[in-house]
């Protein structure tokens, strides 16, 4: 059985993502580098938009957040 998109990133390892929405279920530390990552809170309000101009960025993402990732390298680590 093959792994789903995002499984590697959610296990704390770098994963190259074409396009994926991460539904954050617990507080995590996200490291992102790539084209686009829009982070929304549980109410759908934009928390932060990250892009290529930001370089490699580490951010805290909370349970209930959604991370819309496009053409990027990302990893998420449990706190």
TIVO-2410 file (N, C-alpha, C; in nm, 3 decimals):
# residues 79
REC num residu      c1      c2      c3 atome chaine
REC   1      X   0.085  -0.118   0.000     N      A
REC   1      X   0.000   0.000   0.000    CA      A
REC   1      X   0.089   0.124   0.000     C      A
REC   2      X   0.061   0.217  -0.088     N      A
REC   2      X   0.145   0.336  -0.099    CA      A
REC   2      X   0.100   0.443   0.000     C      A
REC   3      X   0.196   0.526   0.038     N      A
REC   3      X   0.167   0.635   0.131    CA      A
REC   3      X   0.087   0.744   0.060     C      A
REC   4      X   0.006   0.815   0.137     N      A
REC   4      X  -0.071   0.926   0.083    CA      A
REC   4      X   0.014   1.053   0.087     C      A
REC   5      X  -0.021   1.147   0.000     N      A
REC   5      X   0.046   1.277  -0.001    CA      A
REC   5      X   0.032   1.338   0.138     C      A
REC   6      X   0.142   1.383   0.193     N      A
REC   6      X   0.142   1.448   0.324    CA      A
REC   6      X   0.182   1.358   0.439     C      A
REC   7      X   0.175   1.226   0.421     N      A
REC   7      X   0.210   1.135   0.530    CA      A
REC   7      X   0.354   1.151   0.576     C      A
REC   8      X   0.445   1.163   0.480     N      A
REC   8      X   0.587   1.177   0.514    CA      A
REC   8      X   0.610   1.307   0.592     C      A
REC   9      X   0.550   1.417   0.544     N      A
REC   9      X   0.564   1.547   0.611    CA      A
REC   9      X   0.509   1.542   0.753     C      A
REC  10      X   0.395   1.475   0.770     N      A
REC  10      X   0.333   1.466   0.902    CA      A
REC  10      X   0.413   1.379   0.998     C      A
REC  11      X   0.504   1.299   0.944     N      A
REC  11      X   0.589   1.216   1.031    CA      A
REC  11      X   0.720   1.287   1.065     C      A
REC  12      X   0.731   1.416   1.027     N      A
REC  12      X   0.849   1.494   1.063    CA      A
REC  12      X   0.962   1.489   0.963     C      A
REC  13      X   0.936   1.435   0.843     N      A
REC  13      X   1.039   1.426   0.739    CA      A
REC  13      X   1.004   1.519   0.624     C      A
REC  14      X   1.107   1.570   0.556     N      A
REC  14      X   1.084   1.658   0.442    CA      A
REC  14      X   1.006   1.584   0.334     C      A
REC  15      X   0.905   1.651   0.278     N      A
REC  15      X   0.828   1.596   0.166    CA      A
REC  15      X   0.806   1.706   0.063     C      A
REC  16      X   0.827   1.671  -0.064     N      A
REC  16      X   0.796   1.762  -0.174    CA      A
REC  16      X   0.648   1.748  -0.207     C      A
REC  17      X   0.577   1.860  -0.204     N      A
REC  17      X   0.432   1.862  -0.223    CA      A
REC  17      X   0.399   1.942  -0.349     C      A
REC  18      X   0.315   1.885  -0.435     N      A
REC  18      X   0.264   1.959  -0.551    CA      A
REC  18      X   0.153   2.052  -0.507     C      A
REC  19      X   0.049   1.994  -0.448     N      A
REC  19      X  -0.063   2.070  -0.391    CA      A
REC  19      X  -0.131   1.981  -0.288     C      A
REC  20      X  -0.155   2.036  -0.169     N      A
REC  20      X  -0.217   1.957  -0.063    CA      A
REC  20      X  -0.269   2.049   0.047     C      A
REC  21      X  -0.377   2.008   0.110     N      A
REC  21      X  -0.429   2.078   0.227    CA      A
REC  21      X  -0.402   1.991   0.350     C      A
REC  22      X  -0.330   2.048   0.445     N      A
REC  22      X  -0.304   1.980   0.572    CA      A
REC  22      X  -0.407   2.028   0.673     C      A
REC  23      X  -0.483   1.934   0.728     N      A
REC  23      X  -0.577   1.962   0.837    CA      A
REC  23      X  -0.500   1.934   0.966     C      A
REC  24      X  -0.465   2.036   1.039     N      A
REC  24      X  -0.382   2.020   1.158    CA      A
REC  24      X  -0.470   1.976   1.276     C      A
REC  25      X  -0.438   1.861   1.333     N      A
REC  25      X  -0.520   1.804   1.441    CA      A
REC  25      X  -0.457   1.820   1.579     C      A
REC  26      X  -0.330   1.862   1.583     N      A
REC  26      X  -0.262   1.888   1.711    CA      A
REC  26      X  -0.159   1.997   1.687     C      A
REC  27      X  -0.119   2.066   1.793     N      A
REC  27      X  -0.019   2.172   1.780    CA      A
REC  27      X   0.111   2.113   1.727     C      A
REC  28      X   0.167   2.178   1.623     N      A
REC  28      X   0.287   2.126   1.558    CA      A
REC  28      X   0.379   2.241   1.519     C      A
REC  29      X   0.502   2.206   1.485     N      A
REC  29      X   0.597   2.301   1.429    CA      A
REC  29      X   0.613   2.266   1.282     C      A
REC  30      X   0.585   2.363   1.195     N      A
REC  30      X   0.593   2.343   1.051    CA      A
REC  30      X   0.716   2.414   0.997     C      A
REC  31      X   0.791   2.345   0.913     N      A
REC  31      X   0.901   2.408   0.841    CA      A
REC  31      X   0.866   2.399   0.693     C      A
REC  32      X   0.868   2.515   0.626     N      A
REC  32      X   0.819   2.529   0.488    CA      A
REC  32      X   0.923   2.600   0.403     C      A
REC  33      X   0.935   2.557   0.279     N      A
REC  33      X   1.016   2.628   0.180    CA      A
REC  33      X   0.954   2.601   0.044     C      A
REC  34      X   0.912   2.706  -0.026     N      A
REC  34      X   0.852   2.683  -0.157    CA      A
REC  34      X   0.768   2.799  -0.206     C      A
REC  35      X   0.675   2.765  -0.296     N      A
REC  35      X   0.598   2.866  -0.365    CA      A
REC  35      X   0.489   2.929  -0.279     C      A
REC  36      X   0.407   2.846  -0.213     N      A
REC  36      X   0.293   2.903  -0.143    CA      A
REC  36      X   0.246   2.815  -0.027     C      A
REC  37      X   0.217   2.880   0.085     N      A
REC  37      X   0.153   2.814   0.198    CA      A
REC  37      X   0.065   2.917   0.267     C      A
REC  38      X  -0.066   2.901   0.253     N      A
REC  38      X  -0.160   2.987   0.322    CA      A
REC  38      X  -0.209   2.914   0.446     C      A
REC  39      X  -0.195   2.978   0.560     N      A
REC  39      X  -0.234   2.917   0.687    CA      A
REC  39      X  -0.360   2.987   0.736     C      A
REC  40      X  -0.466   2.908   0.760     N      A
REC  40      X  -0.592   2.960   0.811    CA      A
REC  40      X  -0.619   2.903   0.950     C      A
REC  41      X  -0.685   2.984   1.034     N      A
REC  41      X  -0.724   2.935   1.166    CA      A
REC  41      X  -0.852   2.851   1.154     C      A
REC  42      X  -0.902   2.805   1.265     N      A
REC  42      X  -1.020   2.719   1.266    CA      A
REC  42      X  -1.147   2.785   1.215     C      A
REC  43      X  -1.147   2.919   1.207     N      A
REC  43      X  -1.263   2.993   1.155    CA      A
REC  43      X  -1.246   3.031   1.009     C      A
REC  44      X  -1.135   2.988   0.947     N      A
REC  44      X  -1.111   3.018   0.806    CA      A
REC  44      X  -1.046   3.153   0.781     C      A
REC  45      X  -0.999   3.219   0.886     N      A
REC  45      X  -0.933   3.349   0.871    CA      A
REC  45      X  -0.785   3.328   0.845     C      A
REC  46      X  -0.731   3.404   0.750     N      A
REC  46      X  -0.590   3.392   0.714    CA      A
REC  46      X  -0.502   3.431   0.832     C      A
REC  47      X  -0.412   3.341   0.870     N      A
REC  47      X  -0.316   3.367   0.977    CA      A
REC  47      X  -0.188   3.422   0.915     C      A
REC  48      X  -0.141   3.356   0.809     N      A
REC  48      X  -0.017   3.395   0.744    CA      A
REC  48      X  -0.012   3.334   0.605     C      A
REC  49      X   0.040   3.411   0.509     N      A
REC  49      X   0.067   3.359   0.375    CA      A
REC  49      X   0.218   3.359   0.356     C      A
REC  50      X   0.273   3.244   0.323     N      A
REC  50      X   0.417   3.230   0.302    CA      A
REC  50      X   0.443   3.203   0.155     C      A
REC  51      X   0.558   3.250   0.106     N      A
REC  51      X   0.593   3.226  -0.034    CA      A
REC  51      X   0.742   3.218  -0.054     C      A
REC  52      X   0.783   3.216  -0.180     N      A
REC  52      X   0.924   3.199  -0.214    CA      A
REC  52      X   1.010   3.310  -0.155     C      A
REC  53      X   0.955   3.430  -0.142     N      A
REC  53      X   1.034   3.542  -0.088    CA      A
REC  53      X   1.069   3.523   0.059     C      A
REC  54      X   1.001   3.433   0.127     N      A
REC  54      X   1.026   3.409   0.269    CA      A
REC  54      X   1.141   3.311   0.293     C      A
REC  55      X   1.183   3.237   0.190     N      A
REC  55      X   1.287   3.136   0.208    CA      A
REC  55      X   1.236   3.023   0.294     C      A
REC  56      X   1.325   2.963   0.372     N      A
REC  56      X   1.284   2.856   0.463    CA      A
REC  56      X   1.232   2.918   0.592     C      A
REC  57      X   1.111   2.880   0.630     N      A
REC  57      X   1.043   2.941   0.744    CA      A
REC  57      X   0.995   2.831   0.839     C      A
REC  58      X   1.008   2.856   0.969     N      A
REC  58      X   0.953   2.767   1.070    CA      A
REC  58      X   0.843   2.843   1.143     C      A
REC  59      X   0.725   2.779   1.155     N      A
REC  59      X   0.611   2.842   1.221    CA      A
REC  59      X   0.540   2.741   1.310     C      A
REC  60      X   0.477   2.792   1.412     N      A
REC  60      X   0.392   2.709   1.496    CA      A
REC  60      X   0.253   2.708   1.432     C      A
REC  61      X   0.195   2.589   1.417     N      A
REC  61      X   0.058   2.576   1.367    CA      A
REC  61      X  -0.022   2.502   1.473     C      A
REC  62      X  -0.142   2.549   1.497     N      A
REC  62      X  -0.223   2.499   1.608    CA      A
REC  62      X  -0.331   2.403   1.559     C      A
REC  63      X  -0.378   2.320   1.649     N      A
REC  63      X  -0.488   2.229   1.618    CA      A
REC  63      X  -0.605   2.311   1.564     C      A
REC  64      X  -0.666   2.263   1.455     N      A
REC  64      X  -0.777   2.334   1.392    CA      A
REC  64      X  -0.735   2.418   1.273     C      A
REC  65      X  -0.605   2.446   1.260     N      A
REC  65      X  -0.556   2.523   1.146    CA      A
REC  65      X  -0.561   2.437   1.020     C      A
REC  66      X  -0.563   2.505   0.905     N      A
REC  66      X  -0.547   2.441   0.774    CA      A
REC  66      X  -0.430   2.508   0.705     C      A
REC  67      X  -0.347   2.428   0.642     N      A
REC  67      X  -0.233   2.479   0.566    CA      A
REC  67      X  -0.250   2.436   0.421     C      A
REC  68      X  -0.269   2.535   0.333     N      A
REC  68      X  -0.286   2.509   0.190    CA      A
REC  68      X  -0.149   2.525   0.125     C      A
REC  69      X  -0.088   2.414   0.086     N      A
REC  69      X   0.049   2.413   0.036    CA      A
REC  69      X   0.049   2.388  -0.114     C      A
REC  70      X   0.130   2.466  -0.186     N      A
REC  70      X   0.145   2.447  -0.330    CA      A
REC  70      X   0.292   2.457  -0.368     C      A
REC  71      X   0.340   2.353  -0.436     N      A
REC  71      X   0.477   2.345  -0.488    CA      A
REC  71      X   0.580   2.386  -0.383     C      A
REC  72      X   0.594   2.300  -0.284     N      A
REC  72      X   0.683   2.332  -0.173    CA      A
REC  72      X   0.741   2.205  -0.112     C      A
REC  73      X   0.840   2.229  -0.027     N      A
REC  73      X   0.899   2.126   0.058    CA      A
REC  73      X   0.856   2.161   0.199     C      A
REC  74      X   0.806   2.060   0.272     N      A
REC  74      X   0.749   2.089   0.403    CA      A
REC  74      X   0.769   1.970   0.497     C      A
REC  75      X   0.778   2.001   0.626     N      A
REC  75      X   0.774   1.896   0.728    CA      A
REC  75      X   0.701   1.952   0.849     C      A
REC  76      X   0.632   1.864   0.920     N      A
REC  76      X   0.557   1.901   1.039    CA      A
REC  76      X   0.602   1.810   1.152     C      A
REC  77      X   0.637   1.872   1.265     N      A
REC  77      X   0.685   1.795   1.380    CA      A
REC  77      X   0.596   1.820   1.500     C      A
REC  78      X   0.563   1.711   1.569     N      A
REC  78      X   0.483   1.722   1.691    CA      A
REC  78      X   0.561   1.799   1.795     C      A
REC  79      X   0.490   1.877   1.875     N      A
REC  79      X   0.555   1.954   1.982    CA      A
REC  79      X   0.580   1.867   2.102     C      A
***
